[in-house]
Amino acid sequence: QANNLQLPSGWVDNKEQEFTLQTAGEYASLEQIENTSVAMINGSVIRVRDVATVVDGFAEQRQRVWNNGRPAVMLMVQKQSDANTVAVAREVTKRLKQIESELPRGVRLETIIDLSTFITRSMSNLGNTAIQAIGLTFLVLLFFLRNFRSSIIVAVSIPVSLIVTFAVMDQAELTLNIISMAGLALAVGLLVDNSIVVLESIFRHREEGEELREAANKGTGEVAMAITASTLTTLSVFVPVLFVPGIAGELFNDMVVTIVFSLTVSLFVALTLVPLLSSRFLQLKEKRQGKTILTKTGDRIGGWLLNLQTFYSRVLKWAIHHRKTVLFSTLGLFILALIILANLGGEFLPQNDMGFISIAVDRSAGTSLDAMEKSMHQINTIIQENVPEVENIYTNFGQGEGIMAMFSSRRSSEGDITIRLKKLSERNRSMFEIQDDLRKRFEKLPDVDARFEDRGNTALFGGGGDIVVEIFGHDLNVAEALANQIEGKLKGIKGVASVNTSIRESAPELRINLDRQRIADLGLSTSQIGQVVSSSVLGAVATRFRDGGDEFDVRVQLSKEARSSKTDVENILIMTPMGRQIPLRALANVEYTKAPKEIIREDQERMVSVNVDVSGRDLRSVTRDVQRKLKEVAIPNDFRVEISGVAEEQQKSFVYLGLAIMVAILLTYMVMASQFESLLDPFIILFTIPLSLIGVAFALLITGTDLSVMALIGIVMLVGIVVNNGIVLVDYTNKLRERGRGLFEAIVEAGSVRMRPVLMTALTTILAMLPLALGLGESGESWAPMARSVMGGLTVATALTLIVVPVIYAVVEILAGKIRRKFKARANE
């Protein structure tokens, strides 16, 4: 370092000029470093070249990175917190082409992971789903109305509502992401409900002979309060979801707000735009002399609907006169549905096939980088030979440095592999099937623990397996014994793919035990000994060599051959103050031992975890089996065991969403009570909610869908949706009774008149969710449980609403009449 300095040395001036004085003492070439004098012995100069070799090379490699089997360097681009992922990724991709053109020949840039790819594919898939839903909705309208203009008037409310919703979302600073887009796709079928009720009412008044504008005015006024109340009930059920804590609440926030915005807009469209368009363009079908295929088809559909209406009237009359049979049969179905739901499999969130597989690979502690390279080659070969769906394989192993140590392996015995798969439509297997296949193949590799885990995400955000058993206690030896015992018990559970503990085998270590007395006698200190050993083995940066605009560390250390064994360490020479050199073995004892174990703490308590990955079975049933096995383990008094991970989040979300459903039912009742100005009528309509659970249970059972947070959100949606038909039915029944109809007569007539709008609103919602329920394409599996819950619940609820709600209405009114008569009789007495 003393021979590599450039120091300012003042100024030299005369009468005319002034010069700065600079001592040019920096190295200009490797030869100058080699000729540097380091000592003088017996009058002879000892130079660097006499005792060392100067090499223009690279820093010692502690980590290796491959991409598709070739050496690589990874660059990670992280967006700012308020930036859009897709926009940033698109701009970066554009710049990469320019950057690549400026790089030396033979250097290529390849994208390993682009998180925007899954987002754009999911958005495209959800967009196509929404378009399909709009098409199916229009066909339902055309089927029931058999009038092209009427269908167009109602169908127009969908794009108008969506466009206005986009504007509202922009003002609310909401982005169009996967969650909000799913909310719009789910809302498509609901957007036309209000418009259908309004148009059907206008259509009926027009058929009764009223002038077009008068029919539009009266028809809209007749149902305005009913559809306002039904919309408010739907909106009110989403309010509790906004207050659900944890991941579930964060996940559904944008979706709920989007649905609320779109439904609010659809109400205004139904009360303004639909009457306006109806008053201008609505026409009744005129009889023509010649009949085309379309008119024949329309007449046939009309006849079928008329027959259905007649059949429904007969069934409704029978149900009213056999009320006990209907109610007890419905109760039996409801109990059966509860049994099915209780025994269904349970998941937190449906697994998403994002097209990326992350593998964390561990070998025995102390495995060298070269030995680890052989294992990583074996794993890469297995992947290339058995995964034809692969597009890219990124591999890194060894000791990551700097910030990369947070996202990758931390020692030579650790490694990570990231596999990018082809598009979902271009492969026959899902990523989960590929994982199961690879898991079996990796088990055959000696001394290799390969887990499907993103080590970087786990380090940053915590986590581990699907089920994490946490053992809290101070004594690490007892905790380790408990962890090993629990691991052994959990391995036999069906559906458990892998079990591993957070306890890592201690790395082998050479420990230098210093003889302090001997060191003090020689006039040395322990820090001096440590510095010499560190400089000899790890190396010390003596100075920096400048070459143009670049700087290079000049590292002084023993050659690789002189620091590769315990004997080499013992032979490291220590210079005493007297100028003598003595070997390290004269001052210390070097022995083989183990490095201290890593201690993990949570809330300042020592913790050891057992991580369980689940495959081929639902999470809820595996968690139950894990809890049963834990009861068989004797836990010391000063220790405690808890279950966390995805299983814990699932249990919390189920509890909070259950509370959200209860609050949603209460809010729905309050809205209906204010609309009907009665406490009795809303109570009747609330019976549609348990009726919907019958459909949910059978839909999930038939489709083999587990009960997840998504399915529960579907049930929350149902609370607001299924009561809408009941509101319309009961509201019209009350109006007929006010006009002087008898109880049974009013029930039958209201059911007959409202059957068509009830079926239309139900079928538009059900069929609009069909594309989502199929779960096709990227992110499709996420929304399928929600759509299936709504479809199944609404299907059964609609059928039973048309039968059971009128029966309950009749029973309640008859009982209320008897009570009123008793009170009158007592009052007269």
C-alpha positions in Angstrom: 0.0 0.0 0.0 2.9 2.4 0.8 4.2 1.8 -2.8 0.9 2.6 -4.4 0.2 6.2 -3.4 -0.2 9.4 -5.4 0.2 12.3 -3.1 -0.2 16.1 -3.7 3.2 17.7 -2.7 2.5 21.4 -2.9 3.1 24.1 -5.4 6.2 25.4 -7.3 5.9 28.9 -8.7 8.0 31.7 -10.3 7.3 35.2 -11.4 5.3 34.0 -14.4 3.7 30.6 -13.6 2.5 28.3 -10.8 2.8 24.5 -10.9 1.1 21.9 -8.7 3.5 19.2 -7.5 2.2 15.6 -7.7 4.1 12.5 -6.7 3.1 9.7 -9.2 3.5 6.7 -6.9 0.7 4.5 -8.2 1.3 1.2 -9.9 1.1 1.3 -13.7 1.8 -2.4 -14.4 1.9 -5.8 -12.9 5.7 -5.8 -13.3 5.9 -2.9 -10.9 3.9 -4.9 -8.3 6.2 -7.9 -8.8 9.3 -5.6 -8.3 8.0 -4.1 -5.0 10.5 -4.5 -2.2 9.0 -6.2 0.9 12.1 -6.8 3.1 15.9 -6.5 3.4 17.8 -9.6 4.6 21.6 -9.6 5.0 21.8 -6.7 2.6 19.7 -8.4 0.0 16.4 -6.9 -1.2 13.5 -9.3 -1.1 10.9 -8.5 -3.7 7.3 -9.7 -4.2 8.3 -11.9 -7.1 10.7 -13.7 -4.9 8.1 -14.9 -2.4 4.8 -14.8 -4.3 3.2 -15.1 -7.7 1.3 -12.1 -9.1 -1.7 -13.2 -11.1 -4.1 -11.0 -13.1 -7.2 -13.2 -12.5 -10.6 -13.2 -10.9 -11.9 -13.3 -7.3 -12.2 -16.8 -5.9 -15.6 -18.2 -7.0 -17.9 -19.1 -4.2 -21.1 -19.2 -6.2 -21.9 -20.6 -9.7 -24.8 -19.6 -11.9 -26.1 -21.4 -15.0 -28.8 -20.7 -17.4 -29.8 -23.8 -19.5 -26.5 -25.4 -18.5 -24.3 -22.4 -19.5 -22.4 -20.0 -17.2 -24.4 -16.9 -16.6 -24.7 -13.7 -14.6 -28.1 -12.8 -13.2 -29.5 -9.3 -13.1 -32.7 -8.6 -11.1 -34.9 -5.7 -11.9 -37.3 -4.7 -9.1 -40.1 -2.2 -9.7 -40.9 0.7 -7.3 -43.7 0.1 -4.9 -46.1 2.4 -6.7 -45.2 1.3 -10.2 -47.2 -1.0 -12.5 -45.6 -4.5 -13.0 -46.8 -4.9 -16.6 -45.7 -1.4 -17.6 -42.3 -1.7 -16.0 -41.7 -5.2 -17.5 -42.8 -4.0 -21.0 -40.4 -1.1 -20.9 -37.5 -3.2 -19.6 -38.0 -5.7 -22.3 -37.9 -3.0 -25.0 -34.6 -1.7 -23.5 -33.0 -5.1 -23.4 -32.8 -5.3 -27.2 -30.9 -2.1 -27.3 -28.6 -3.2 -24.5 -27.9 -6.6 -26.1 -26.8 -4.9 -29.4 -24.1 -2.9 -27.4 -22.7 -6.0 -25.7 -19.6 -8.0 -26.9 -20.2 -10.7 -29.5 -21.3 -14.0 -27.9 -23.0 -12.4 -24.9 -26.8 -12.9 -24.9 -29.6 -11.7 -22.7 -32.3 -14.2 -21.7 -35.3 -13.5 -19.5 -35.5 -16.1 -16.7 -38.6 -14.8 -14.9 -41.1 -12.2 -16.1 -43.9 -11.8 -13.5 -45.8 -9.7 -16.0 -46.3 -12.7 -18.3 -48.7 -14.5 -15.9 -50.5 -11.2 -15.2 -51.0 -10.4 -18.9 -52.2 -13.9 -19.7 -54.5 -13.9 -16.7 -55.9 -10.5 -17.8 -56.4 -11.8 -21.3 -58.1 -14.9 -20.0 -60.4 -12.9 -17.7 -61.2 -10.5 -20.6 -62.2 -13.4 -22.8 -64.3 -14.8 -20.0 -66.1 -11.5 -19.6 -66.8 -11.4 -23.4 -68.1 -15.0 -23.3 -70.3 -14.0 -20.3 -71.8 -11.1 -22.2 -72.6 -13.3 -25.2 -74.3 -16.0 -23.0 -76.2 -13.3 -21.2 -77.5 -11.9 -24.5 -78.6 -15.4 -25.6 -80.6 -15.8 -22.4 -82.3 -12.5 -22.9 -83.1 -13.4 -26.5 -84.5 -16.8 -25.5 -86.9 -15.4 -22.9 -87.9 -12.1 -24.6 -87.9 -13.4 -28.2 -87.5 -9.8 -29.2 -84.2 -8.6 -30.6 -84.7 -4.9 -29.7 -85.6 -5.8 -26.1 -82.5 -8.0 -25.8 -80.3 -5.3 -27.2 -81.7 -2.7 -24.8 -80.9 -4.8 -21.8 -77.6 -6.0 -23.2 -76.5 -2.4 -23.8 -76.6 -1.9 -20.0 -73.5 -4.2 -19.7 -70.9 -2.2 -21.7 -72.4 1.1 -20.5 -72.1 0.0 -16.9 -68.6 -1.3 -17.4 -67.4 1.9 -19.2 -68.8 4.1 -16.4 -67.2 1.7 -13.8 -63.8 2.2 -15.4 -64.2 6.0 -15.0 -65.2 5.6 -11.3 -62.3 3.2 -10.7 -59.9 5.7 -12.2 -61.2 8.5 -9.9 -60.9 6.1 -7.0 -57.3 5.4 -8.1 -57.9 1.6 -8.6 -55.9 -0.2 -11.3 -57.3 -2.8 -13.7 -55.5 -5.8 -12.2 -56.2 -9.5 -12.0 -58.4 -9.0 -8.9 -60.5 -6.1 -10.1 -60.8 -7.7 -13.6 -62.1 -10.9 -11.9 -64.6 -8.7 -10.1 -65.9 -7.3 -13.4 -66.1 -10.8 -14.9 -68.1 -12.0 -11.9 -70.4 -8.9 -12.0 -71.3 -9.2 -15.7 -74.3 -11.5 -15.0 -75.5 -9.2 -12.2 -75.3 -6.0 -14.2 -78.4 -6.9 -16.3 -80.6 -8.1 -13.3 -82.0 -4.6 -12.7 -82.4 -3.9 -16.4 -84.3 -7.2 -16.9 -86.8 -6.4 -14.1 -87.4 -2.9 -15.5 -87.7 -4.0 -19.1 -90.0 -6.9 -18.2 -92.3 -4.5 -16.3 -92.3 -2.0 -19.2 -92.9 -4.9 -21.7 -95.9 -6.1 -19.6 -97.5 -2.7 -19.4 -97.0 -2.3 -23.2 -98.7 -5.6 -23.8 -101.7 -4.4 -21.7 -102.2 -1.6 -24.3 -100.6 1.4 -22.7 -98.8 4.0 -24.8 -95.0 3.4 -25.1 -93.8 6.3 -23.0 -96.5 5.8 -20.4 -95.6 2.1 -20.2 -91.9 3.1 -19.7 -92.8 5.5 -16.9 -95.3 3.3 -15.1 -93.3 0.1 -15.5 -90.1 1.7 -14.1 -91.9 3.3 -11.2 -93.6 0.0 -10.3 -90.3 -1.8 -9.7 -88.0 1.1 -8.8 -88.1 0.5 -5.1 -87.8 -3.2 -5.4 -84.7 -3.2 -7.6 -83.2 -0.4 -5.4 -83.7 -2.6 -2.3 -82.3 -5.7 -4.1 -79.2 -3.8 -5.3 -78.7 -2.4 -1.7 -78.9 -5.9 -0.3 -76.3 -7.1 -2.8 -74.0 -4.2 -2.0 -74.4 -4.5 1.7 -73.1 -8.1 1.8 -69.7 -6.9 0.4 -69.2 -4.3 3.1 -68.1 -6.9 5.8 -65.6 -8.4 3.4 -63.7 -5.1 3.3 -63.0 -5.5 7.0 -61.7 -9.1 6.9 -58.1 -9.1 8.1 -55.1 -11.0 6.7 -54.4 -12.1 3.2 -58.0 -12.8 2.4 -59.1 -9.3 3.1 -56.2 -7.8 1.1 -56.8 -10.1 -1.7 -60.5 -9.3 -2.2 -60.4 -5.6 -1.5 -60.1 -4.5 -5.1 -62.6 -7.1 -6.3 -65.3 -6.1 -3.8 -64.9 -2.4 -4.5 -65.1 -3.0 -8.3 -68.3 -5.1 -7.9 -69.8 -2.4 -5.7 -69.0 0.3 -8.2 -70.3 -1.7 -11.2 -73.6 -2.7 -9.5 -74.2 0.9 -8.3 -73.7 2.1 -11.9 -76.0 -0.7 -13.2 -78.8 0.5 -10.9 -78.6 4.0 -12.4 -78.5 2.6 -15.9 -81.6 0.5 -15.2 -83.6 3.4 -13.9 -82.5 5.9 -16.6 -81.1 4.5 -19.8 -83.3 1.4 -20.1 -86.6 3.4 -19.7 -85.2 5.9 -22.2 -84.3 3.3 -24.8 -87.5 1.4 -24.2 -89.6 4.6 -24.8 -87.9 5.1 -28.1 -87.1 1.7 -29.6 -89.2 -1.0 -27.9 -91.7 -2.6 -30.2 -94.1 -5.5 -29.7 -93.8 -8.4 -32.1 -96.2 -7.9 -35.0 -97.9 -10.9 -36.6 -96.7 -11.6 -40.1 -98.4 -13.7 -42.7 -95.3 -15.6 -43.6 -93.4 -17.5 -40.9 -89.6 -17.8 -41.0 -87.5 -20.2 -39.1 -86.8 -17.6 -36.5 -90.4 -16.8 -36.0 -91.3 -20.5 -35.8 -88.5 -21.0 -33.2 -89.7 -18.0 -31.3 -93.3 -19.3 -31.2 -92.0 -22.7 -30.1 -90.0 -21.1 -27.3 -93.0 -19.0 -26.4 -95.2 -22.1 -26.2 -92.6 -23.9 -24.1 -92.4 -21.0 -21.7 -96.2 -20.8 -21.5 -96.4 -24.5 -20.7 -93.6 -24.1 -18.1 -95.6 -21.2 -16.5 -98.8 -23.4 -16.4 -96.8 -26.3 -15.0 -95.2 -24.0 -12.4 -98.7 -22.7 -11.4 -99.9 -26.3 -10.8 -96.8 -27.2 -8.8 -97.1 -24.0 -6.7 -100.8 -24.7 -5.9 -99.9 -28.3 -4.9 -97.0 -26.9 -2.7 -99.3 -24.4 -0.9 -101.7 -27.2 0.0 -98.9 -29.5 1.1 -96.9 -27.1 3.1 -95.6 -29.5 5.7 -94.3 -31.9 3.1 -92.5 -29.1 1.3 -90.9 -27.6 4.4 -89.8 -30.8 5.9 -88.3 -32.0 2.6 -86.4 -28.7 2.3 -85.2 -29.0 5.9 -83.9 -32.5 5.1 -82.0 -31.2 2.1 -80.5 -28.4 4.2 -79.3 -30.8 6.9 -77.8 -33.0 4.1 -76.1 -30.0 2.6 -74.5 -29.1 6.0 -73.2 -32.6 6.4 -71.7 -32.4 2.9 -70.0 -29.0 3.6 -68.6 -30.3 6.9 -67.0 -33.3 5.2 -65.7 -31.5 2.1 -62.0 -31.0 1.7 -60.7 -27.6 2.7 -58.0 -25.3 1.1 -56.9 -21.8 1.8 -56.7 -20.7 -1.8 -56.8 -22.8 -5.0 -53.3 -23.5 -6.3 -52.3 -21.4 -9.3 -50.4 -22.8 -12.2 -48.2 -19.7 -12.8 -45.8 -21.7 -15.1 -42.8 -21.4 -12.7 -41.3 -24.1 -10.5 -38.9 -23.2 -7.8 -36.7 -25.9 -6.2 -34.5 -25.5 -3.1 -31.7 -28.0 -3.1 -29.6 -28.9 0.1 -26.8 -31.3 0.6 -25.0 -32.3 3.8 -23.4 -29.3 5.5 -19.8 -28.9 4.4 -20.3 -30.2 0.9 -17.8 -28.6 -1.4 -18.7 -26.4 -4.3 -17.4 -29.0 -6.8 -19.4 -31.8 -5.2 -22.5 -29.6 -5.2 -21.9 -28.9 -8.9 -22.1 -32.7 -9.6 -25.5 -32.9 -7.8 -26.9 -29.9 -9.6 -25.8 -31.4 -13.0 -27.7 -34.5 -12.1 -30.9 -32.6 -11.2 -30.6 -30.5 -14.4 -30.3 -33.7 -16.5 -33.4 -35.2 -14.8 -35.4 -32.1 -15.6 -34.2 -31.9 -19.2 -35.0 -35.6 -19.8 -38.4 -35.8 -18.0 -39.9 -32.3 -18.4 -40.6 -31.7 -22.2 -42.7 -28.7 -21.1 -39.7 -26.7 -19.9 -38.7 -23.5 -21.6 -35.8 -22.3 -19.4 -33.8 -23.7 -16.4 -32.0 -21.3 -14.2 -29.5 -22.7 -11.6 -27.5 -21.1 -8.9 -25.6 -22.7 -6.0 -22.9 -21.8 -3.5 -22.5 -18.8 -1.2 -24.4 -15.8 -2.5 -22.9 -12.4 -1.9 -24.4 -9.0 -1.1 -28.1 -8.5 -1.6 -28.3 -11.8 -3.6 -27.6 -13.7 -0.4 -31.1 -12.8 0.6 -32.7 -14.3 -2.5 -30.5 -17.4 -3.0 -28.3 -20.0 -1.2 -26.0 -19.0 1.6 -23.4 -21.8 1.6 -21.7 -24.2 -0.8 -24.1 -27.0 0.1 -27.2 -25.1 -0.9 -28.6 -24.3 -4.4 -31.7 -23.1 -6.1 -33.3 -24.0 -9.5 -36.1 -22.1 -11.2 -37.9 -23.7 -14.1 -40.0 -21.7 -16.6 -42.7 -23.8 -18.3 -44.5 -23.3 -21.6 -47.9 -21.7 -21.7 -50.7 -23.7 -20.0 -52.4 -24.2 -23.4 -49.2 -25.7 -24.9 -48.7 -28.5 -22.3 -50.6 -31.6 -21.1 -49.5 -31.5 -17.5 -50.0 -28.8 -14.8 -47.0 -27.6 -12.8 -48.3 -29.6 -9.8 -48.3 -32.8 -11.8 -44.7 -32.0 -13.0 -43.7 -31.3 -9.3 -45.1 -34.7 -8.1 -43.2 -36.5 -10.9 -39.9 -34.7 -10.2 -40.3 -35.2 -6.4 -40.3 -39.0 -6.9 -37.2 -38.8 -9.2 -35.2 -36.5 -6.8 -35.8 -39.0 -3.9 -33.4 -41.4 -5.6 -30.5 -39.0 -5.6 -28.0 -39.7 -2.7 -27.5 -37.0 -0.1 -29.9 -34.5 -1.9 -32.8 -32.8 -0.2 -34.8 -31.1 -3.0 -37.9 -29.1 -1.9 -40.4 -27.2 -4.1 -39.8 -23.9 -2.4 -38.8 -20.4 -3.3 -35.9 -19.8 -0.8 -35.9 -16.0 -1.5 -39.6 -15.5 -0.8 -39.4 -17.6 2.3 -36.4 -15.5 3.6 -38.2 -12.2 2.8 -41.8 -12.9 3.7 -41.5 -15.9 6.0 -43.4 -19.1 5.6 -42.3 -22.6 4.8 -44.6 -25.5 4.1 -48.3 -25.7 3.8 -48.4 -26.7 7.5 -45.7 -25.4 9.9 -45.5 -27.0 13.3 -43.7 -24.5 15.6 -41.9 -25.7 18.7 -41.2 -23.0 21.3 -38.7 -23.7 24.2 -35.3 -22.6 25.4 -33.4 -26.0 25.3 -32.4 -26.5 21.7 -31.5 -30.2 22.3 -35.0 -30.9 23.6 -36.5 -28.9 20.8 -34.5 -30.9 18.2 -35.5 -34.2 19.7 -39.2 -33.1 19.6 -38.9 -31.9 16.0 -37.4 -35.3 15.0 -40.1 -37.2 16.8 -42.8 -35.1 15.2 -41.2 -35.4 11.8 -41.3 -39.2 12.1 -44.9 -39.2 13.0 -46.0 -36.8 10.3 -44.3 -38.7 7.4 -46.9 -41.5 7.5 -49.9 -39.2 7.0 -51.6 -39.6 3.6 -51.2 -36.5 1.4 -47.9 -35.4 3.1 -45.4 -35.0 0.2 -42.4 -33.9 2.3 -41.5 -33.1 5.9 -38.4 -31.2 7.0 -37.2 -29.3 10.0 -35.6 -25.9 10.4 -32.7 -27.5 12.2 -29.8 -27.7 9.8 -26.8 -30.0 10.3 -23.9 -28.0 11.7 -21.2 -27.3 9.1 -17.8 -28.9 9.8 -15.3 -26.5 11.2 -11.6 -26.2 11.9 -11.3 -24.4 15.3 -8.1 -22.7 16.3 -7.8 -22.8 20.1 -5.1 -20.2 21.0 -2.5 -20.7 23.8 -2.9 -17.2 25.4 0.1 -17.7 27.8 2.5 -18.7 25.0 1.3 -15.8 22.8 1.8 -13.3 25.6 5.3 -14.6 26.3 6.2 -13.9 22.7 4.9 -10.4 22.9 2.0 -11.1 20.5 -1.8 -10.6 20.8 -4.6 -12.9 19.8 -5.9 -10.2 17.4 -2.5 -10.3 15.6 -2.7 -14.1 15.3 -6.3 -13.9 14.0 -5.3 -11.2 11.4 -2.4 -13.3 10.1 -4.6 -16.4 9.7 -7.4 -14.4 8.0 -4.9 -12.7 5.6 -3.3 -16.1 4.8 -6.6 -18.0 4.1 -9.3 -15.5 3.3 -6.8 -12.9 2.0 -6.5 -9.2 2.6 -6.9 -6.4 0.1 -3.5 -4.6 0.3 -4.3 -1.9 -2.2 -6.1 -1.2 -5.5 -4.6 -1.2 -9.0 -6.0 1.3 -11.4 -6.2 0.5 -15.1 -7.8 3.3 -17.1 -11.2 3.8 -15.5 -11.3 0.5 -13.7 -10.1 -0.5 -10.3 -9.0 -3.9 -9.2 -8.4 -5.3 -5.7 -4.8 -6.4 -5.0 -5.5 -9.4 -2.7 -2.7 -11.0 -0.7 -3.3 -14.6 0.3 -1.7 -18.0 0.4 -2.0 -20.1 -2.8 -4.8 -22.6 -3.0 -2.4 -25.5 -2.5 -1.0 -24.0 0.7 -4.4 -23.6 2.4 -6.3 -26.8 1.6 -5.8 -28.9 4.7 -5.6 -28.9 8.5 -1.8 -29.3 8.2 -1.5 -26.3 6.0 -3.4 -24.2 8.6 -1.1 -25.4 11.4 2.0 -24.5 9.3 0.9 -20.8 8.8 4.0 -18.8 9.9 3.6 -16.1 12.5 6.2 -13.3 12.8 7.3 -12.4 16.3 8.5 -9.0 17.4 12.0 -10.4 17.5 11.8 -11.1 13.7 11.5 -14.9 14.1 8.9 -16.9 12.3 7.1 -19.7 14.1 4.3 -22.0 12.9 0.8 -21.6 14.2 0.8 -25.1 15.8 3.4 -23.7 18.3 0.8 -21.1 19.5 -2.5 -22.9 19.1 -4.2 -26.3 18.8 -6.2 -26.8 15.6 -9.0 -29.3 15.9 -12.0 -30.6 13.9 -15.4 -29.6 15.3 -18.9 -28.4 14.3 -20.0 -24.8 13.8 -22.6 -23.4 16.2 -26.2 -24.1 15.2 -28.4 -21.4 13.8 -31.0 -20.2 16.4 -34.3 -19.0 15.1 -36.4 -16.7 17.3 -40.0 -15.6 17.1 -41.2 -12.9 19.4 -37.8 -13.3 21.2 -38.5 -17.0 21.9 -36.4 -19.8 20.5 -38.3 -21.7 17.9 -37.8 -24.9 15.8 -40.2 -25.6 13.0 -41.3 -28.7 11.2 -42.5 -27.8 7.6 -45.0 -30.0 5.9 -45.8 -29.9 2.1 -49.2 -31.3 1.1 -49.9 -32.9 -2.3 -52.8 -35.0 -3.6 -55.1 -34.3 -0.6 -56.9 -31.2 0.8 -55.2 -29.1 3.4 -58.0 -29.1 6.0 -58.1 -32.9 6.3 -54.3 -33.2 6.4 -54.2 -30.5 9.2 -56.7 -32.5 11.2 -54.5 -35.6 10.9 -51.5 -33.5 11.9 -53.3 -32.2 15.0 -54.2 -35.8 16.0 -50.6 -36.9 15.6 -49.4 -34.0 17.7 -51.6 -35.1 20.6 -49.6 -38.4 20.7 -46.4 -36.5 21.4 -45.5 -35.7 25.0 -44.7 -32.0 25.2 -42.6 -30.8 28.3 -44.2 -28.2 30.5 -41.7 -25.5 29.5 -42.4 -26.1 25.8 -45.4 -25.3 23.6 -46.4 -26.4 20.0 -48.4 -24.3 17.6 -49.5 -24.8 14.0 -48.9 -21.9 11.5 -48.2 -21.5 7.8 -50.9 -21.7 5.2 -53.0 -23.9 7.5 -53.2 -21.2 10.2 -54.1 -18.5 7.6 -56.8 -20.8 6.3 -58.4 -21.3 9.8 -58.3 -17.5 10.5 -59.8 -16.7 7.1 -62.6 -19.2 7.5 -63.5 -17.8 10.9 -63.5 -14.1 9.7 -65.4 -14.9 6.5 -67.9 -16.9 8.6 -68.4 -13.7 10.7 -68.6 -11.7 7.5 -71.5 -13.9 6.3 -73.3 -13.4 9.6 -72.9 -9.6 9.3 -73.9 -9.7 5.7 -77.2 -11.5 6.6 -77.9 -8.9 9.3 -77.3 -6.0 6.9 -79.4 -7.6 4.3 -82.3 -8.0 6.8 -82.0 -4.3 7.8 -82.1 -3.1 4.2 -85.2 -5.3 3.5 -86.9 -4.2 6.7 -86.5 -0.6 5.8 -87.8 -1.2 2.2 -90.8 -3.3 3.2 -91.5 -1.3 6.5 -92.0 -4.7 8.0 -90.0 -7.1 10.2 -91.9 -10.1 9.0 -91.5 -10.0 5.2 -87.7 -9.7 5.3 -87.7 -12.7 7.6 -89.5 -14.7 5.0 -87.1 -13.7 2.2 -84.0 -14.6 4.4 -85.0 -18.3 4.1 -83.6 -18.2 0.5 -80.1 -18.0 2.0 -80.0 -21.5 3.6 -81.7 -22.7 0.5 -78.7 -21.5 -1.5 -76.4 -23.6 0.7 -78.0 -26.7 -0.6 -76.9 -25.8 -4.1 -73.4 -24.8 -3.0 -72.9 -28.1 -1.2 -74.0 -30.2 -4.2 -72.1 -28.1 -6.7 -68.8 -28.4 -4.8 -69.4 -32.1 -4.3 -70.2 -32.9 -7.9 -67.3 -30.9 -9.3 -64.9 -32.2 -6.7 -64.1 -28.7 -5.5 -62.7 -28.2 -2.0 -64.2 -25.6 0.3 -61.7 -22.7 0.1 -61.7 -18.9 0.8 -62.8 -18.4 -2.8 -65.8 -20.6 -2.3 -66.7 -18.8 1.0 -66.5 -15.4 -0.9 -69.0 -17.0 -3.4 -71.3 -17.8 -0.5 -71.0 -14.2 0.8 -72.0 -13.0 -2.7 -75.0 -15.4 -2.7 -76.3 -13.8 0.5 -76.9 -10.6 -1.5 -77.9 -12.3 -4.8 -80.4 -14.9 -3.8 -82.6 -12.6 -1.8 -83.2 -10.4 -4.9 -85.7 -12.8 -6.4 -87.4 -13.2 -3.1 -87.7 -9.4 -2.8 -89.4 -9.1 -6.2 -91.7 -12.0 -5.5 -92.8 -10.9 -2.0 -93.1 -7.3 -3.1 -95.5 -8.1 -5.9 -97.5 -10.5 -3.7 -98.0 -7.7 -1.2 -99.2 -5.4 -4.0 -101.7 -7.9 -5.2 -103.0 -8.4 -1.7 -103.4 -4.6 -1.4 -105.5 -4.7 -4.6 -107.9 -7.2 -2.9 -106.6 -10.6 -3.9 -106.9 -13.5 -1.5 -103.8 -15.0 0.1 -103.4 -18.1 -2.1 -104.7 -16.3 -5.2 -102.1 -13.5 -4.7 -99.3 -16.0 -4.2 -100.1 -18.1 -7.3 -100.6 -15.0 -9.5 -97.4 -13.3 -8.2 -95.4 -16.5 -8.8 -96.9 -16.9 -12.3 -96.2 -13.2 -13.3 -92.7 -13.0 -11.7 -91.5 -16.5 -12.9 -90.1 -15.1 -16.2 -88.0 -12.2 -14.7 -86.9 -14.5 -11.8 -85.6 -17.1 -14.3 -84.1 -14.5 -16.5 -82.1 -12.8 -13.8 -81.0 -16.1 -12.4 -80.0 -17.7 -15.7 -78.1 -14.5 -16.8 -76.0 -14.7 -13.6 -75.6 -18.4 -13.7 -74.5 -18.7 -17.4 -72.4 -15.5 -17.1 -70.3 -17.3 -14.5 -70.0 -20.5 -16.6 -66.7 -19.5 -18.3 -65.2 -18.7 -14.9 -66.6 -22.0 -13.4 -64.7 -24.1 -16.0 -61.4 -22.8 -14.6 -59.7 -22.7 -17.9 -56.5 -20.7 -18.8 -54.1 -18.8 -16.5 -55.5 -18.0 -13.1 -58.8 -19.8 -14.0 -58.4 -22.3 -11.2 -58.4 -19.3 -8.7 -61.9 -18.1 -9.5 -63.6 -21.5 -10.4 -64.6 -22.3 -6.7 -66.2 -18.9 -6.3 -68.1 -19.2 -9.6 -69.2 -22.8 -8.9 -70.5 -21.8 -5.5 -72.6 -19.0 -7.0 -73.8 -21.1 -9.9 -74.8 -24.1 -7.7 -76.3 -21.9 -4.9 -78.3 -19.7 -7.3 -79.6 -22.6 -9.4 -81.1 -24.5 -6.4 -82.1 -21.2 -4.6 -84.0 -20.0 -7.7 -85.9 -23.3 -8.1 -86.7 -23.5 -4.4 -87.4 -19.7 -4.1 -90.2 -20.1 -6.6 -91.7 -22.9 -4.5 -90.5 -22.7 -0.9 -90.7 -18.9 -0.3 -94.4 -18.7 -1.4 -95.1 -21.6 1.0 -93.2 -19.9 3.9 -95.1 -16.7 3.0 -98.4 -18.6 3.3 -97.5 -20.3 6.5 -96.3 -17.0 8.1 -99.3 -15.0 7.0 -101.7 -17.7 8.2 -100.0 -17.8 11.6 -99.9 -14.0 11.7 -103.7 -13.9 10.9 -104.4 -16.4 13.7 -102.4 -14.3 16.2 -104.2 -11.1 15.1 -107.6 -12.8 15.5 -106.6 -14.0 19.0 -105.6 -10.5 20.1 -108.8 -9.0 18.7 -110.9 -11.7 20.5 -109.1 -10.8 23.8 -109.5 -7.1 23.1 -113.3 -7.6 22.6 -113.6 -9.6 25.8 
